[in-house]
Structure formats: structure tokens, C-alpha cells
């Protein structure tokens, strides 16, 4: 069937600082592990040899990040615990302790321009392949995004009330259901645009650019409130491409009416794109 990445949980960040990464990771991972009814988490420590070589040469770029997957580089934090297995170690922690470990590790990963960073782990089992190897990844750019992913969709078997638990915890802005994504219309809209214009960690992630991205998020929130009547209303984004395109066109039209084309274009320019690129992005 082939392998491709899915993401049961995505969360937009209010900034790209270490503090923002720590807070977002804590919220997303704790809600996710609770929804998965996890008992233990198996962390992988170390860096894959090919990626270490590229990092040492300073040759890692956006194309390498995409080629090696959204997880980015796997960093060792110098722990002497665990069992050596090849070039990395596996350490088991309770899920409560693992939340803090995960948030701390993610917030300390050094930035490499254009590269998505992350760590790997297994839930109640050692991550030994695409069906059991989870990752939490931080994608930079104008719209910083944190996501939990699994390489092989057939390995994702959520327990009963998985979706309800994730919704109740508000751990993620976007949740993967059985065949579609669920979330606020503003978050779903930005997810689709981001995927086309700023995949992985493409784009500038300076404080000024990220601040412009946050203003866009607020505008989209206001638009979703107008469209739905309540900004907390959840929308199910169909897997049918024509339905997704219709959703994006409707939201784009409402956003243009709300912000004005000149103001929106100026804001998008601050983010590193323009209106003439934004509007056809998901067509």
C-alpha cells in the first residue's frame, strides 16, 4: 500500500520561541497520550548517521528535511541511561513523565534554517518500524506548527472515544478522524494554505514574520466566527478534493470581504507571500 505520513494531531503555535514550543508540546503530547490510553513511552535518543553527517557539513536544507520526513533530526541529550541499539538508545518512561521529557527536548532542539526538527518515540512498545514509530515535529515559518505523526496509516488504531477525548482536552487544533480532519474552520483553512505555501519549515520564522502570521490567524478566527456563528464550532474537512476546494474558496471570499484585498495583500507580503499566490494555492 505504500507509506505516507498522517498526523492525528496538529497545533498552531502563538510564536516560535523555546517557551512557545515547550507550552505547545506539553498541551499536544499530554492530550494525545491520554487519548491513546498510553501507559509508557519509549524514547529514541541519538541521530541517524546520514543526518549527522549532513548536519556536521552544514548541508541540511529544506529538501533534505522533506526527504528525511517531517520528524527532522533526532538529537541525543547525553543521557547514559537505556540500552544501546546501533546508533541510538531507547529509554522507557511513564506517560506522565514522558510529557515533560518530550516538551523539554523539543524546546531545546537548535534551529536549523529550513529544517523541521523533532523526536521519535513509541507508545507502549519500542519504535521498530513505520507502524510503531511516532514522532512529534516542529515546523517553523510564518505559521509555526507542531504535529504528531506516524509513517504508516495502517499502524494507527486509536481506542474508543479517541476523537472525543482529543476534542475535550483541546490539545490539538486539528484532529484526524477516520477519513477526515476535524477542527475549527480557521485552523483547517490555514492548514491547507500552509501546506501549499509553507510546507514543512519553508519560509522566514523571524519574530516579525511570525507576528504577521499571528495577525492573519486572528483575522481567520474572526471570519470563522462570522461564517459559523461561534468560533469554537468544529468543521469536518472532507477527504474529497472538490469539497476541500469549495471550502477554501468560501473562506477566501469571506476573508477578502473581512480584511480587504489591499490590507490582506500587505499582511501576506510581511509573511513572505502575496495575494496572487495565496488565492490559487489550494486550487
Secondary structure, DSSP 8 states (H G I E B T S, - for coil): -----EEEEEEE-S-SSHHHHHHHHHHHHHHHHHHTT-SEEEEEEE--HHHHHHHHHT---HHHHHHH-TT----------SEEETTEEEEEEEHHHHHHHHHHHHHHS---TT--EEEEEEESS---STTT-EEEEEE-SSS-EEEEEES-GGG----TTHHHHHHHHT--SEEE-SSSEEEEHHHHHHHHHHHHHS-TT-S---HHHHHHHHHHHHHHHHHHHHHHSSTT-EEEE-S-HHHHHHHHHHHHHHHHHHH-HHHHHHHHHHHT--HHHHTTTT-
